[in-house]
């Protein structure tokens, strides 16, 4: 079997290149999103020192006693701490398998913004919850998200060019999205014990919305992507972000671009002490945006009904909830 096409794309060619270089980046992105839904992004401009500092702060929080962390507990899709055993990722239309929850704990931070609609803001833009025990987490997470948002907007402009819609088409329809950051801790095998049959650090799933920008650490319990029913280890390039699209972007483009199943393997016997922390920036459409498949020649599947982005995200969060 041939591994998925997941190219490394150099953002300096988009930012500083001539017209030919920029057009080449647009073509590469379009091809990657059509063939695998994934790409790697190099020279993206998000400081490695900032990411390292955020990981250290997150580790300090995750190392706190359970009773302390419990003060900040939330549910899937909320803001704060999500304990291990509370989430089970899956595909669209599937309910969570409560017997095989994801082997992770998470800290979730949302965008500090509002739509101006009180009903939407009450649900989607509640204030962030910051642990007083790790005061540096707030500033580091906020700075990291701001840096990643700039990369996200650039990706949206590239995508607009790829589809002949212009650089601002996606920007206008995503500028009021929630843009949630999940910091996932994958505990070591000596902490979790042997995984159950079919249990993963993150179960096989597709992402929900527009783009995911992932800063991950390599390990034995690694990141895999599915193609043609087979699972492949995703490539790792030091300093590069892993980029993939979610279900709503695939739907928006009439399945021109694919939302691909992926997973994080459970902790492995070869590395019983391995603990990994991933920084996962989810980037969404405006919560009241209506996602309707684009007509040919962009889209290839126009049979999907329109759906409001916020309602779709709410449904997926509920489906992933255990208990």
C-alpha positions, 0 to 999 in steps of 0.5 A: 500500500502507498502511504498518504501524500502528506507533503512538507510545505514551506511557508516562506515561499508563500510569504516571500516568494514571487508569483510563481512560488506562491502559485506553487504553494497554492497548488501543493496545498490543493493537491494535499487536501484532495489526496489525503487531507493532510500536510506539514507546514514548515517555517510557519512562524510560531515560536518553538520556544513559545510552544516549549514554554506552553508544554512546560506550563501544561505539564505543571498543571497536569502534575497537580493532584486530582482534587486540585485539577477537579476545580477546573473540570469541564465537559467535552466542548467546554473550557477547562480540564477534561479528565481521562475517561470522559471522551471517546472520539469517533466518526460522524454519526457514531456514538462514544464507546463508553467502554473504551474512552480515549487514554488522555486528559486535556486542558481546553482554552477558547478564543476570547471573543464574542459574536454580539449575539447573547445566546450564541456567546453564552454557549460558545464564548464563555470565559476561559478558566485559568488555574491559579496554581499555574499562573503562567499558563494563561499568558503562554496559551494566549500568546500561542493561540494568537500566533497560530491564528495568524497561520490559520488565516494564511491557510484560509487565504491559500485555500481561497486562492486554490478554489478561485474564490479570492483570499478573503472568502473563507476569512469572512466566514470564519473570523468569528469562530471559536478557535479552540486550543486543546492541550492533550496529555497522553500518560505513560503506560505505567500510569494507565495500565494495559489498554483495553481492546480497541482503546487508543490515546485518541480513538480513530476519528475525523476532526469536526470543523475547518482546520486543525493545526497540531504541534505534536511530539513523536513517540511509540504511541504515535500519530497515524493516518488511514488510507484505503483501509490501512493505517500509516505512521504520519511523517514527523518533521521537527518544528513543523505543524501537522495540518488537516481539515475537518468534516465541515471543510470537506462538506463545504468544498463538496468533498473536493478536500477530504476529512481523513480518519486518524488516531493516536496509538495507545501507550506501548510496551516498548516505552512504558515511561513515555508521556506525550503532550500535544498542542492542538488548535482547532479552527472553526467556521462562524458558529452561525455560518451555514455550510452548503456544498460548493457546486462544480467545478469545485465540489464533487458531491452536492447531495449533502444538505446545508448545516449550521456550523455551531449545531454540527459542532454541538452534536459532535461534542455530545457524541464524543462525551462519555458518561 
